[in-house]
Amino acid sequence: MTAAFRPIAFVLNGASKSVRVHPLKRLLDVLREECGLTGTKEGCGEGECGACTVIVNGQAVNACLVPVAQLAGAKVMTIEGLKGRHRLQRAFAEFGGAQCGICTPGMILAAVALGPHPTLEQVRTGLAGNICRCTGYEGIYRAIRKSEDSVARRSRPAGRLAKAGRQKTGDRRRKT
Amino acid sequence: MRTAISPLALRQPRSLRDALRMLRDEGPLTPLAGCTDVYVGLNFGTLRDQRFLNIWGLDDLRGIVVGGDVIRIGALTTFAEVIGSPLVRRRLPMLVAASREIGAVQIQNRGTLGGNIANGSPAGDTLPVLAAAEALVELRSIDWTRKVPFVDFYTGYRASVRRPDELITAVEFPRVGGAQWFRKVGTRAAQSISKVVMAGVRSEHPRIAFGSVAPTVVRVRRTEDALASGATLAEAQRILQEEISPIDDIRSTAAYRRHVAANLLAHFWTDTR
């Protein structure tokens, strides 16, 4: 069955990858099923929520709207490509940027695609296609802004900041 | 994904010529560009097509070039590329404004100008801009190339003059004189489909087009004529109501759309004074 399909080769998180699947299979499904990378989440499946955001050739895209046939030769980066060590991953954990976690991989990759030193306005616009139903977004914006702020990170103990982050999101949750 | 992809077929041309030959000899084939509408249509069962043509790799159809007074934008040019073009920002700020309000970054990185036209939604965000700019749509088949005024492109709801063996290859914009204006009214700044969308050019004879108020995007020529001949804004708003035919649907009501369309006309007229 799969032998009927021609191989499609691309670069996934820095390593060559080749898959033999239906050419209209969604990148999202190829990542989760063929590549075993389940960090990319399916939310709406129609490009509204951003949970499946990955970076293709440097640009954030919805993996639920990309047929794998259009990836031949492309460079794809998923949340696994950050190896858990990216400054944004640490900041999301520390500053209350993540609660249930479904939107988090997409949020982080959308933020990575913004490049260094985005203004708050650029963050708001760049993440407008990523929906979060837990945090009210302020924790996410704070995490992205704080991840830039290496001076602040050095001058305050991480534990105290993490506590402050939880406190703030806790307040927010009680309001809703 | 709710749609089984196994019955679907994809043809993969290596060149524009290859694609045009496939459209003629192996059609009907539905061209696939950024796919931002295609998967939604497949999921909802509104897109019944089963045979597709992958044109995403045809780089001849990308890019923005200027020749004399004409800006030519390739059909596969993405909204992100439109937004990032200093030339388009300078000469067609209303097209940049419309592109910024399409979906969000992820959609702008994949959605294309040609795709917005081909999809033919009456709510397509760039379509009132193309109408007000008096753009030309370039259609190519293996045997000919023709340019159709955008205002003559649609023949009805999601229906156009494009023949099944033709591909939308580019859009050409003549120089636009006068202030440009664009406004989309939806539920949210990002990711929403418009309730009403309007583009206007304040030239000697104003050019005004609306989306989401009729089966296709509409140039409201009698409203334009009224304003050009010195009618009051109230009179123009009254004529506008005769030229639009909005409906109640999931996003809004006919009455609200009529009210907002009249307000947008007023904003345009005062903002560009």
Interface residues (C-beta under 8 A of the other chain):
Chain A: H22 P23 L24 K25 R26 D29 G45 E46 G47 E48 G50 T53 Q59 A60 V61 N62 C64 L65 V66 P67 A69 Q70 A72 A110 A113 T125 G126 A128 G129 N130 I131
Chain B: M1 R2 I5 S6 L8 L10 Q12 L32 G34 C35 T36 V38 Y39 V40 N43 F52 N54 W56 G57 A80 G103 A104 V105 Q106 I107 N109 R110 A189 A190 Q191
